């Protein structure tokens, strides 16, 4: 997957079809990649579909008013793969 493909996936999951929110979405994607990198102790791998799906969950969890269910799922997945300790 490439960065533009990841952005398109995130926008599709958020049901955003315009460029109006691109700056906010780009910022959320960068934050998600950074969070995943820090949690996994390795650089974000855009070729890893699990990591890309986690970016989608992160963005859905924090975009606009946020989606608590997606945020909780994102947090649980990090814990499940054993990369984030409480």
mmCIF file as gemmi writes it, N, C-alpha and C atoms, coordinates in Angstrom:
data_model
loop_
_atom_site.group_PDB
_atom_site.id
_atom_site.type_symbol
_atom_site.label_atom_id
_atom_site.label_alt_id
_atom_site.label_comp_id
_atom_site.label_asym_id
_atom_site.label_entity_id
_atom_site.label_seq_id
_atom_site.pdbx_PDB_ins_code
_atom_site.Cartn_x
_atom_site.Cartn_y
_atom_site.Cartn_z
_atom_site.occupancy
_atom_site.B_iso_or_equiv
_atom_site.pdbx_formal_charge
_atom_site.auth_seq_id
_atom_site.auth_asym_id
_atom_site.pdbx_PDB_model_num
ATOM 1 N N . UNK Axp A 1 ? 0.846 -1.167 0 1 0 ? 1 A 1
ATOM 2 C CA . UNK Axp A 1 ? 0 0 0 1 0 ? 1 A 1
ATOM 3 C C . UNK Axp A 1 ? 0.895 1.236 0 1 0 ? 1 A 1
ATOM 4 N N . UNK Axp A 2 ? 0.436 2.27 -0.657 1 0 ? 2 A 1
ATOM 5 C CA . UNK Axp A 2 ? 1.172 3.533 -0.685 1 0 ? 2 A 1
ATOM 6 C C . UNK Axp A 2 ? 0.467 4.545 0.227 1 0 ? 2 A 1
ATOM 7 N N . UNK Axp A 3 ? 1.142 5.665 0.494 1 0 ? 3 A 1
ATOM 8 C CA . UNK Axp A 3 ? 0.534 6.713 1.317 1 0 ? 3 A 1
ATOM 9 C C . UNK Axp A 3 ? -0.79 7.22 0.72 1 0 ? 3 A 1
ATOM 10 N N . UNK Axp A 4 ? -0.838 7.492 -0.599 1 0 ? 4 A 1
ATOM 11 C CA . UNK Axp A 4 ? -2.124 7.928 -1.169 1 0 ? 4 A 1
ATOM 12 C C . UNK Axp A 4 ? -3.22 6.862 -1.034 1 0 ? 4 A 1
ATOM 13 N N . UNK Axp A 5 ? -2.845 5.593 -1.151 1 0 ? 5 A 1
ATOM 14 C CA . UNK Axp A 5 ? -3.83 4.521 -0.992 1 0 ? 5 A 1
ATOM 15 C C . UNK Axp A 5 ? -4.318 4.447 0.455 1 0 ? 5 A 1
ATOM 16 N N . UNK Axp A 6 ? -3.412 4.632 1.402 1 0 ? 6 A 1
ATOM 17 C CA . UNK Axp A 6 ? -3.789 4.625 2.813 1 0 ? 6 A 1
ATOM 18 C C . UNK Axp A 6 ? -4.736 5.787 3.098 1 0 ? 6 A 1
ATOM 19 N N . UNK Axp A 7 ? -4.408 6.956 2.573 1 0 ? 7 A 1
ATOM 20 C CA . UNK Axp A 7 ? -5.269 8.126 2.771 1 0 ? 7 A 1
ATOM 21 C C . UNK Axp A 7 ? -6.649 7.882 2.16 1 0 ? 7 A 1
ATOM 22 N N . UNK Axp A 8 ? -6.687 7.29 0.981 1 0 ? 8 A 1
ATOM 23 C CA . UNK Axp A 8 ? -7.971 6.989 0.337 1 0 ? 8 A 1
ATOM 24 C C . UNK Axp A 8 ? -8.772 5.989 1.166 1 0 ? 8 A 1
ATOM 25 N N . UNK Axp A 9 ? -8.094 5 1.751 1 0 ? 9 A 1
ATOM 26 C CA . UNK Axp A 9 ? -8.757 4.015 2.604 1 0 ? 9 A 1
ATOM 27 C C . UNK Axp A 9 ? -9.347 4.684 3.846 1 0 ? 9 A 1
ATOM 28 N N . UNK Axp A 10 ? -8.574 5.57 4.457 1 0 ? 10 A 1
ATOM 29 C CA . UNK Axp A 10 ? -9.049 6.291 5.64 1 0 ? 10 A 1
ATOM 30 C C . UNK Axp A 10 ? -10.248 7.159 5.272 1 0 ? 10 A 1
ATOM 31 N N . UNK Axp A 11 ? -10.144 7.903 4.178 1 0 ? 11 A 1
ATOM 32 C CA . UNK Axp A 11 ? -11.243 8.775 3.763 1 0 ? 11 A 1
ATOM 33 C C . UNK Axp A 11 ? -12.497 7.963 3.456 1 0 ? 11 A 1
ATOM 34 N N . UNK Axp A 12 ? -12.321 6.816 2.825 1 0 ? 12 A 1
ATOM 35 C CA . UNK Axp A 12 ? -13.467 5.957 2.517 1 0 ? 12 A 1
ATOM 36 C C . UNK Axp A 12 ? -14.121 5.467 3.806 1 0 ? 12 A 1
ATOM 37 N N . UNK Axp A 13 ? -13.321 5.077 4.776 1 0 ? 13 A 1
ATOM 38 C CA . UNK Axp A 13 ? -13.871 4.576 6.035 1 0 ? 13 A 1
ATOM 39 C C . UNK Axp A 13 ? -14.585 5.683 6.815 1 0 ? 13 A 1
ATOM 40 N N . UNK Axp A 14 ? -14.13 6.922 6.625 1 0 ? 14 A 1
ATOM 41 C CA . UNK Axp A 14 ? -14.757 8.068 7.289 1 0 ? 14 A 1
ATOM 42 C C . UNK Axp A 14 ? -15.936 8.621 6.478 1 0 ? 14 A 1
ATOM 43 N N . UNK Axp A 15 ? -16.12 8.083 5.281 1 0 ? 15 A 1
ATOM 44 C CA . UNK Axp A 15 ? -17.165 8.547 4.368 1 0 ? 15 A 1
ATOM 45 C C . UNK Axp A 15 ? -16.973 10.022 4.006 1 0 ? 15 A 1
ATOM 46 N N . UNK Axp A 16 ? -15.711 10.358 3.74 1 0 ? 16 A 1
ATOM 47 C CA . UNK Axp A 16 ? -15.349 11.716 3.33 1 0 ? 16 A 1
ATOM 48 C C . UNK Axp A 16 ? -14.912 11.641 1.869 1 0 ? 16 A 1
ATOM 49 N N . UNK Axp A 17 ? -15.571 12.414 1.03 1 0 ? 17 A 1
ATOM 50 C CA . UNK Axp A 17 ? -15.236 12.358 -0.393 1 0 ? 17 A 1
ATOM 51 C C . UNK Axp A 17 ? -14.627 13.654 -0.919 1 0 ? 17 A 1
ATOM 52 N N . UNK Axp A 18 ? -14.594 14.695 -0.09 1 0 ? 18 A 1
ATOM 53 C CA . UNK Axp A 18 ? -14.023 15.968 -0.533 1 0 ? 18 A 1
ATOM 54 C C . UNK Axp A 18 ? -12.629 16.159 0.064 1 0 ? 18 A 1
ATOM 55 N N . UNK Axp A 19 ? -11.959 17.208 -0.375 1 0 ? 19 A 1
ATOM 56 C CA . UNK Axp A 19 ? -10.631 17.515 0.151 1 0 ? 19 A 1
ATOM 57 C C . UNK Axp A 19 ? -10.7 18.445 1.355 1 0 ? 19 A 1
ATOM 58 N N . UNK Axp A 20 ? -11.908 18.786 1.77 1 0 ? 20 A 1
ATOM 59 C CA . UNK Axp A 20 ? -12.106 19.748 2.858 1 0 ? 20 A 1
ATOM 60 C C . UNK Axp A 20 ? -11.359 19.361 4.132 1 0 ? 20 A 1
ATOM 61 N N . UNK Axp A 21 ? -11.346 18.092 4.453 1 0 ? 21 A 1
ATOM 62 C CA . UNK Axp A 21 ? -10.754 17.633 5.71 1 0 ? 21 A 1
ATOM 63 C C . UNK Axp A 21 ? -9.38 16.983 5.523 1 0 ? 21 A 1
ATOM 64 N N . UNK Axp A 22 ? -8.774 17.16 4.352 1 0 ? 22 A 1
ATOM 65 C CA . UNK Axp A 22 ? -7.508 16.496 4.063 1 0 ? 22 A 1
ATOM 66 C C . UNK Axp A 22 ? -6.409 16.833 5.072 1 0 ? 22 A 1
ATOM 67 N N . UNK Axp A 23 ? -6.318 18.076 5.486 1 0 ? 23 A 1
ATOM 68 C CA . UNK Axp A 23 ? -5.262 18.456 6.437 1 0 ? 23 A 1
ATOM 69 C C . UNK Axp A 23 ? -5.451 17.733 7.765 1 0 ? 23 A 1
ATOM 70 N N . UNK Axp A 24 ? -6.689 17.677 8.247 1 0 ? 24 A 1
ATOM 71 C CA . UNK Axp A 24 ? -6.96 16.976 9.502 1 0 ? 24 A 1
ATOM 72 C C . UNK Axp A 24 ? -6.698 15.476 9.358 1 0 ? 24 A 1
ATOM 73 N N . UNK Axp A 25 ? -7.099 14.909 8.235 1 0 ? 25 A 1
ATOM 74 C CA . UNK Axp A 25 ? -6.892 13.481 7.999 1 0 ? 25 A 1
ATOM 75 C C . UNK Axp A 25 ? -5.404 13.171 7.888 1 0 ? 25 A 1
ATOM 76 N N . UNK Axp A 26 ? -4.654 14.013 7.162 1 0 ? 26 A 1
ATOM 77 C CA . UNK Axp A 26 ? -3.206 13.81 7.054 1 0 ? 26 A 1
ATOM 78 C C . UNK Axp A 26 ? -2.55 13.84 8.436 1 0 ? 26 A 1
ATOM 79 N N . UNK Axp A 27 ? -2.986 14.769 9.272 1 0 ? 27 A 1
ATOM 80 C CA . UNK Axp A 27 ? -2.453 14.884 10.621 1 0 ? 27 A 1
ATOM 81 C C . UNK Axp A 27 ? -2.777 13.636 11.451 1 0 ? 27 A 1
ATOM 82 N N . UNK Axp A 28 ? -4.004 13.154 11.352 1 0 ? 28 A 1
ATOM 83 C CA . UNK Axp A 28 ? -4.391 11.944 12.09 1 0 ? 28 A 1
ATOM 84 C C . UNK Axp A 28 ? -3.6 10.722 11.619 1 0 ? 28 A 1
ATOM 85 N N . UNK Axp A 29 ? -3.397 10.609 10.328 1 0 ? 29 A 1
ATOM 86 C CA . UNK Axp A 29 ? -2.622 9.488 9.789 1 0 ? 29 A 1
ATOM 87 C C . UNK Axp A 29 ? -1.191 9.539 10.325 1 0 ? 29 A 1
ATOM 88 N N . UNK Axp A 30 ? -0.595 10.721 10.319 1 0 ? 30 A 1
ATOM 89 C CA . UNK Axp A 30 ? 0.775 10.869 10.829 1 0 ? 30 A 1
ATOM 90 C C . UNK Axp A 30 ? 0.84 10.529 12.314 1 0 ? 30 A 1
ATOM 91 N N . UNK Axp A 31 ? -0.153 10.97 13.089 1 0 ? 31 A 1
ATOM 92 C CA . UNK Axp A 31 ? -0.192 10.653 14.515 1 0 ? 31 A 1
ATOM 93 C C . UNK Axp A 31 ? -0.347 9.162 14.739 1 0 ? 31 A 1
ATOM 94 N N . UNK Axp A 32 ? -1.208 8.532 13.943 1 0 ? 32 A 1
ATOM 95 C CA . UNK Axp A 32 ? -1.42 7.087 14.069 1 0 ? 32 A 1
ATOM 96 C C . UNK Axp A 32 ? -0.14 6.321 13.758 1 0 ? 32 A 1
ATOM 97 N N . UNK Axp A 33 ? 0.518 6.696 12.675 1 0 ? 33 A 1
ATOM 98 C CA . UNK Axp A 33 ? 1.769 6.032 12.299 1 0 ? 33 A 1
ATOM 99 C C . UNK Axp A 33 ? 2.804 6.19 13.406 1 0 ? 33 A 1
ATOM 100 N N . UNK Axp A 34 ? 2.879 7.377 13.989 1 0 ? 34 A 1
ATOM 101 C CA . UNK Axp A 34 ? 3.827 7.633 15.073 1 0 ? 34 A 1
ATOM 102 C C . UNK Axp A 34 ? 3.474 6.81 16.312 1 0 ? 34 A 1
ATOM 103 N N . UNK Axp A 35 ? 2.193 6.755 16.655 1 0 ? 35 A 1
ATOM 104 C CA . UNK Axp A 35 ? 1.753 5.984 17.82 1 0 ? 35 A 1
ATOM 105 C C . UNK Axp A 35 ? 2.051 4.5 17.646 1 0 ? 35 A 1
ATOM 106 N N . UNK Axp A 36 ? 1.77 3.983 16.473 1 0 ? 36 A 1
ATOM 107 C CA . UNK Axp A 36 ? 2.033 2.572 16.194 1 0 ? 36 A 1
ATOM 108 C C . UNK Axp A 36 ? 3.532 2.295 16.238 1 0 ? 36 A 1
ATOM 109 N N . UNK Axp A 37 ? 4.321 3.187 15.66 1 0 ? 37 A 1
ATOM 110 C CA . UNK Axp A 37 ? 5.781 3.023 15.678 1 0 ? 37 A 1
ATOM 111 C C . UNK Axp A 37 ? 6.326 2.985 17.092 1 0 ? 37 A 1
ATOM 112 N N . UNK Axp A 38 ? 5.872 3.932 17.911 1 0 ? 38 A 1
ATOM 113 C CA . UNK Axp A 38 ? 6.349 3.976 19.299 1 0 ? 38 A 1
ATOM 114 C C . UNK Axp A 38 ? 5.891 2.758 20.085 1 0 ? 38 A 1
ATOM 115 N N . UNK Axp A 39 ? 4.677 2.312 19.831 1 0 ? 39 A 1
ATOM 116 C CA . UNK Axp A 39 ? 4.131 1.172 20.559 1 0 ? 39 A 1
ATOM 117 C C . UNK Axp A 39 ? 4.795 -0.148 20.15 1 0 ? 39 A 1
ATOM 118 N N . UNK Axp A 40 ? 5.146 -0.251 18.872 1 0 ? 40 A 1
ATOM 119 C CA . UNK Axp A 40 ? 5.725 -1.496 18.353 1 0 ? 40 A 1
ATOM 120 C C . UNK Axp A 40 ? 7.247 -1.509 18.389 1 0 ? 40 A 1
ATOM 121 N N . UNK Axp A 41 ? 7.843 -0.373 18.74 1 0 ? 41 A 1
ATOM 122 C CA . UNK Axp A 41 ? 9.299 -0.25 18.76 1 0 ? 41 A 1
ATOM 123 C C . UNK Axp A 41 ? 9.938 -0.533 17.408 1 0 ? 41 A 1
ATOM 124 N N . UNK Axp A 42 ? 9.246 -0.172 16.347 1 0 ? 42 A 1
ATOM 125 C CA . UNK Axp A 42 ? 9.818 -0.242 14.996 1 0 ? 42 A 1
ATOM 126 C C . UNK Axp A 42 ? 9.112 0.779 14.127 1 0 ? 42 A 1
ATOM 127 N N . UNK Axp A 43 ? 9.692 1.097 12.989 1 0 ? 43 A 1
ATOM 128 C CA . UNK Axp A 43 ? 9.083 2.059 12.078 1 0 ? 43 A 1
ATOM 129 C C . UNK Axp A 43 ? 7.767 1.521 11.541 1 0 ? 43 A 1
ATOM 130 N N . UNK Axp A 44 ? 6.821 2.426 11.329 1 0 ? 44 A 1
ATOM 131 C CA . UNK Axp A 44 ? 5.538 2.041 10.739 1 0 ? 44 A 1
ATOM 132 C C . UNK Axp A 44 ? 5.797 1.41 9.381 1 0 ? 44 A 1
ATOM 133 N N . UNK Axp A 45 ? 5.164 0.268 9.126 1 0 ? 45 A 1
ATOM 134 C CA . UNK Axp A 45 ? 5.34 -0.451 7.872 1 0 ? 45 A 1
ATOM 135 C C . UNK Axp A 45 ? 4.062 -0.343 7.057 1 0 ? 45 A 1
ATOM 136 N N . UNK Axp A 46 ? 4.081 0.495 6.049 1 0 ? 46 A 1
ATOM 137 C CA . UNK Axp A 46 ? 2.886 0.718 5.234 1 0 ? 46 A 1
ATOM 138 C C . UNK Axp A 46 ? 2.51 -0.518 4.423 1 0 ? 46 A 1
ATOM 139 N N . UNK Axp A 47 ? 3.419 -1.46 4.31 1 0 ? 47 A 1
ATOM 140 C CA . UNK Axp A 47 ? 3.131 -2.709 3.598 1 0 ? 47 A 1
ATOM 141 C C . UNK Axp A 47 ? 2.399 -3.713 4.491 1 0 ? 47 A 1
ATOM 142 N N . UNK Axp A 48 ? 2.353 -3.446 5.79 1 0 ? 48 A 1
ATOM 143 C CA . UNK Axp A 48 ? 1.68 -4.325 6.746 1 0 ? 48 A 1
ATOM 144 C C . UNK Axp A 48 ? 0.211 -3.914 6.83 1 0 ? 48 A 1
ATOM 145 N N . UNK Axp A 49 ? -0.677 -4.757 6.306 1 0 ? 49 A 1
ATOM 146 C CA . UNK Axp A 49 ? -2.096 -4.407 6.262 1 0 ? 49 A 1
ATOM 147 C C . UNK Axp A 49 ? -2.704 -4.283 7.653 1 0 ? 49 A 1
ATOM 148 N N . UNK Axp A 50 ? -2.199 -5.044 8.617 1 0 ? 50 A 1
ATOM 149 C CA . UNK Axp A 50 ? -2.696 -4.913 9.989 1 0 ? 50 A 1
ATOM 150 C C . UNK Axp A 50 ? -2.404 -3.513 10.523 1 0 ? 50 A 1
ATOM 151 N N . UNK Axp A 51 ? -1.211 -3.024 10.282 1 0 ? 51 A 1
ATOM 152 C CA . UNK Axp A 51 ? -0.853 -1.678 10.727 1 0 ? 51 A 1
ATOM 153 C C . UNK Axp A 51 ? -1.684 -0.623 9.995 1 0 ? 51 A 1
ATOM 154 N N . UNK Axp A 52 ? -1.934 -0.826 8.724 1 0 ? 52 A 1
ATOM 155 C CA . UNK Axp A 52 ? -2.762 0.121 7.966 1 0 ? 52 A 1
ATOM 156 C C . UNK Axp A 52 ? -4.198 0.122 8.488 1 0 ? 52 A 1
ATOM 157 N N . UNK Axp A 53 ? -4.726 -1.046 8.814 1 0 ? 53 A 1
ATOM 158 C CA . UNK Axp A 53 ? -6.072 -1.119 9.38 1 0 ? 53 A 1
ATOM 159 C C . UNK Axp A 53 ? -6.136 -0.457 10.746 1 0 ? 53 A 1
ATOM 160 N N . UNK Axp A 54 ? -5.044 -0.532 11.488 1 0 ? 54 A 1
ATOM 161 C CA . UNK Axp A 54 ? -4.999 0.152 12.783 1 0 ? 54 A 1
ATOM 162 C C . UNK Axp A 54 ? -5.001 1.669 12.593 1 0 ? 54 A 1
ATOM 163 N N . UNK Axp A 55 ? -4.371 2.15 11.525 1 0 ? 55 A 1
ATOM 164 C CA . UNK Axp A 55 ? -4.409 3.582 11.213 1 0 ? 55 A 1
ATOM 165 C C . UNK Axp A 55 ? -5.854 3.997 10.955 1 0 ? 55 A 1
ATOM 166 N N . UNK Axp A 56 ? -6.594 3.181 10.233 1 0 ? 56 A 1
ATOM 167 C CA . UNK Axp A 56 ? -8.001 3.479 9.951 1 0 ? 56 A 1
ATOM 168 C C . UNK Axp A 56 ? -8.784 3.566 11.259 1 0 ? 56 A 1
ATOM 169 N N . UNK Axp A 57 ? -8.587 2.602 12.154 1 0 ? 57 A 1
ATOM 170 C CA . UNK Axp A 57 ? -9.286 2.623 13.44 1 0 ? 57 A 1
ATOM 171 C C . UNK Axp A 57 ? -8.919 3.866 14.25 1 0 ? 57 A 1
ATOM 172 N N . UNK Axp A 58 ? -7.635 4.2 14.259 1 0 ? 58 A 1
ATOM 173 C CA . UNK Axp A 58 ? -7.166 5.394 14.976 1 0 ? 58 A 1
ATOM 174 C C . UNK Axp A 58 ? -7.876 6.636 14.451 1 0 ? 58 A 1
ATOM 175 N N . UNK Axp A 59 ? -7.904 6.775 13.137 1 0 ? 59 A 1
ATOM 176 C CA . UNK Axp A 59 ? -8.519 7.952 12.53 1 0 ? 59 A 1
ATOM 177 C C . UNK Axp A 59 ? -10.022 7.998 12.785 1 0 ? 59 A 1
ATOM 178 N N . UNK Axp A 60 ? -10.686 6.854 12.669 1 0 ? 60 A 1
ATOM 179 C CA . UNK Axp A 60 ? -12.12 6.822 12.945 1 0 ? 60 A 1
ATOM 180 C C . UNK Axp A 60 ? -12.393 7.134 14.413 1 0 ? 60 A 1
ATOM 181 N N . UNK Axp A 61 ? -11.495 6.716 15.278 1 0 ? 61 A 1
ATOM 182 C CA . UNK Axp A 61 ? -11.673 6.96 16.699 1 0 ? 61 A 1
ATOM 183 C C . UNK Axp A 61 ? -11.511 8.414 17.093 1 0 ? 61 A 1
ATOM 184 N N . UNK Axp A 62 ? -10.735 9.175 16.317 1 0 ? 62 A 1
ATOM 185 C CA . UNK Axp A 62 ? -10.439 10.552 16.704 1 0 ? 62 A 1
ATOM 186 C C . UNK Axp A 62 ? -10.972 11.617 15.752 1 0 ? 62 A 1
ATOM 187 N N . UNK Axp A 63 ? -11.453 11.247 14.582 1 0 ? 63 A 1
ATOM 188 C CA . UNK Axp A 63 ? -11.931 12.228 13.596 1 0 ? 63 A 1
ATOM 189 C C . UNK Axp A 63 ? -13.235 12.857 14.083 1 0 ? 63 A 1
ATOM 190 N N . UNK Axp A 64 ? -13.323 14.166 13.961 1 0 ? 64 A 1
ATOM 191 C CA . UNK Axp A 64 ? -14.539 14.863 14.373 1 0 ? 64 A 1
ATOM 192 C C . UNK Axp A 64 ? -14.816 14.646 15.849 1 0 ? 64 A 1
ATOM 193 N N . UNK Axp A 65 ? -16.013 14.187 16.146 1 0 ? 65 A 1
ATOM 194 C CA . UNK Axp A 65 ? -16.377 13.897 17.536 1 0 ? 65 A 1
ATOM 195 C C . UNK Axp A 65 ? -15.835 12.55 17.992 1 0 ? 65 A 1
ATOM 196 N N . UNK Axp A 66 ? -15.272 11.796 17.081 1 0 ? 66 A 1
ATOM 197 C CA . UNK Axp A 66 ? -14.676 10.514 17.42 1 0 ? 66 A 1
ATOM 198 C C . UNK Axp A 66 ? -15.695 9.4 17.511 1 0 ? 66 A 1
ATOM 199 N N . UNK Axp A 67 ? -15.193 8.203 17.478 1 0 ? 67 A 1
ATOM 200 C CA . UNK Axp A 67 ? -15.997 6.992 17.581 1 0 ? 67 A 1
ATOM 201 C C . UNK Axp A 67 ? -15.371 6.15 18.68 1 0 ? 67 A 1
ATOM 202 N N . UNK Axp A 68 ? -16.017 6.132 19.824 1 0 ? 68 A 1
ATOM 203 C CA . UNK Axp A 68 ? -15.452 5.444 20.991 1 0 ? 68 A 1
ATOM 204 C C . UNK Axp A 68 ? -15.225 3.961 20.722 1 0 ? 68 A 1
ATOM 205 N N . UNK Axp A 69 ? -16.127 3.344 19.982 1 0 ? 69 A 1
ATOM 206 C CA . UNK Axp A 69 ? -15.994 1.915 19.675 1 0 ? 69 A 1
ATOM 207 C C . UNK Axp A 69 ? -14.71 1.652 18.876 1 0 ? 69 A 1
ATOM 208 N N . UNK Axp A 70 ? -14.45 2.483 17.873 1 0 ? 70 A 1
ATOM 209 C CA . UNK Axp A 70 ? -13.234 2.317 17.059 1 0 ? 70 A 1
ATOM 210 C C . UNK Axp A 70 ? -11.987 2.594 17.885 1 0 ? 70 A 1
ATOM 211 N N . UNK Axp A 71 ? -12.037 3.618 18.737 1 0 ? 71 A 1
ATOM 212 C CA . UNK Axp A 71 ? -10.877 3.938 19.567 1 0 ? 71 A 1
ATOM 213 C C . UNK Axp A 71 ? -10.569 2.788 20.529 1 0 ? 71 A 1
ATOM 214 N N . UNK Axp A 72 ? -11.613 2.224 21.135 1 0 ? 72 A 1
ATOM 215 C CA . UNK Axp A 72 ? -11.414 1.1 22.048 1 0 ? 72 A 1
ATOM 216 C C . UNK Axp A 72 ? -10.872 -0.118 21.31 1 0 ? 72 A 1
ATOM 217 N N . UNK Axp A 73 ? -11.356 -0.355 20.105 1 0 ? 73 A 1
ATOM 218 C CA . UNK Axp A 73 ? -10.853 -1.471 19.305 1 0 ? 73 A 1
ATOM 219 C C . UNK Axp A 73 ? -9.385 -1.256 18.946 1 0 ? 73 A 1
ATOM 220 N N . UNK Axp A 74 ? -9.032 -0.033 18.582 1 0 ? 74 A 1
ATOM 221 C CA . UNK Axp A 74 ? -7.631 0.297 18.284 1 0 ? 74 A 1
ATOM 222 C C . UNK Axp A 74 ? -6.755 0.009 19.506 1 0 ? 74 A 1
ATOM 223 N N . UNK Axp A 75 ? -7.182 0.508 20.657 1 0 ? 75 A 1
ATOM 224 C CA . UNK Axp A 75 ? -6.412 0.31 21.895 1 0 ? 75 A 1
ATOM 225 C C . UNK Axp A 75 ? -6.3 -1.165 22.248 1 0 ? 75 A 1
ATOM 226 N N . UNK Axp A 76 ? -7.387 -1.895 22.092 1 0 ? 76 A 1
ATOM 227 C CA . UNK Axp A 76 ? -7.369 -3.329 22.393 1 0 ? 76 A 1
ATOM 228 C C . UNK Axp A 76 ? -6.444 -4.093 21.451 1 0 ? 76 A 1
ATOM 229 N N . UNK Axp A 77 ? -6.43 -3.708 20.188 1 0 ? 77 A 1
ATOM 230 C CA . UNK Axp A 77 ? -5.543 -4.394 19.235 1 0 ? 77 A 1
ATOM 231 C C . UNK Axp A 77 ? -4.078 -4.167 19.587 1 0 ? 77 A 1
ATOM 232 N N . UNK Axp A 78 ? -3.753 -2.958 20.024 1 0 ? 78 A 1
ATOM 233 C CA . UNK Axp A 78 ? -2.371 -2.714 20.441 1 0 ? 78 A 1
ATOM 234 C C . UNK Axp A 78 ? -2.017 -3.607 21.627 1 0 ? 78 A 1
ATOM 235 N N . UNK Axp A 79 ? -2.925 -3.706 22.577 1 0 ? 79 A 1
ATOM 236 C CA . UNK Axp A 79 ? -2.67 -4.553 23.754 1 0 ? 79 A 1
ATOM 237 C C . UNK Axp A 79 ? -2.611 -6.024 23.359 1 0 ? 79 A 1
ATOM 238 N N . UNK Axp A 80 ? -3.508 -6.437 22.465 1 0 ? 80 A 1
ATOM 239 C CA . UNK Axp A 80 ? -3.591 -7.835 22.055 1 0 ? 80 A 1
ATOM 240 C C . UNK Axp A 80 ? -2.29 -8.312 21.413 1 0 ? 80 A 1
ATOM 241 N N . UNK Axp A 81 ? -1.702 -7.46 20.598 1 0 ? 81 A 1
ATOM 242 C CA . UNK Axp A 81 ? -0.46 -7.882 19.954 1 0 ? 81 A 1
ATOM 243 C C . UNK Axp A 81 ? 0.743 -7.678 20.878 1 0 ? 81 A 1
ATOM 244 N N . UNK Axp A 82 ? 0.445 -7.262 22.089 1 0 ? 82 A 1
ATOM 245 C CA . UNK Axp A 82 ? 1.497 -7.211 23.117 1 0 ? 82 A 1
ATOM 246 C C . UNK Axp A 82 ? 2.489 -6.085 22.974 1 0 ? 82 A 1
ATOM 247 N N . UNK Axp A 83 ? 2.065 -4.997 22.385 1 0 ? 83 A 1
ATOM 248 C CA . UNK Axp A 83 ? 3.016 -3.918 22.176 1 0 ? 83 A 1
ATOM 249 C C . UNK Axp A 83 ? 2.767 -2.749 23.115 1 0 ? 83 A 1
ATOM 250 N N . UNK Axp A 84 ? 1.635 -2.693 23.733 1 0 ? 84 A 1
ATOM 251 C CA . UNK Axp A 84 ? 1.359 -1.596 24.647 1 0 ? 84 A 1
ATOM 252 C C . UNK Axp A 84 ? 0.968 -2.177 25.997 1 0 ? 84 A 1
ATOM 253 N N . UNK Axp A 85 ? 1.697 -1.785 26.987 1 0 ? 85 A 1
ATOM 254 C CA . UNK Axp A 85 ? 1.429 -2.258 28.332 1 0 ? 85 A 1
ATOM 255 C C . UNK Axp A 85 ? 0.624 -1.204 29.066 1 0 ? 85 A 1
ATOM 256 N N . UNK Axp A 86 ? -0.23 -1.643 29.957 1 0 ? 86 A 1
ATOM 257 C CA . UNK Axp A 86 ? -1.021 -0.683 30.72 1 0 ? 86 A 1
ATOM 258 C C . UNK Axp A 86 ? -0.276 -0.218 31.926 1 0 ? 86 A 1
